[in-house]
């Protein structure tokens, strides 16, 4: 696996984790309401 591809993958994974965390927080807030 070449370096640039690996960098893209890690960046994408980081974005996905941030988005999923945001959704978790939103769903948690909605659950409390």
N, C-alpha and C positions, 0 to 999 in steps of 0.2 A: 504494500500500500504506500503510495507516494505521500509526501508531507502535506502538500496543499490540500489534498483530498481529506487527510486526517484533520487538518485545521478546520475545514468547512464542516465536517461531521461534528467536531467538538463544539463549534459555535452554534450549530443547529440544535444540538442536544441541550446546550445551555439555554437557548431561547425557549425550547419546549418545556424545560423544567420551570422556567420563570412563568410561562403562561399557565402551566398546570397548577403552580402554587397560587397564582392569582385566582384561578377558578375555584381552588379549594377554599380560599379565604372568602370568596363571594358566596359559595354554597353554604359555608359555615355561618356567615352573617344571615343569609336567607333562612337557615334552619333556626336561628335564634329568634327571628322576628315572629 
